[in-house]
Amino acid sequence: MAYKYIISKNIDPLFAAAIGVAAAASRINREEREKGRGPAQSWRVFQRRWQVAFGGAPTGAR
């Protein structure tokens, strides 16, 4: 018998989203290491890109 849901009807979408976010974070971490960036530098890059996309000018801009 084939199961309809992995966990439950309501939890499966959350589970799928969590798996997707974890996979994306893992890929980004691997690519940043290949570029020679550490975690702190990667975080600053993320913050800068987030602000450009959603919040206007980057933090360092004056």
Secondary structure, 3 states (H helix, E strand, C coil): CCCCCCCCCCCHHHHHHHHHHHHHHHHHHHHHHHCCCCHHHHHHHHHHHHHHHHHCCCCCCC
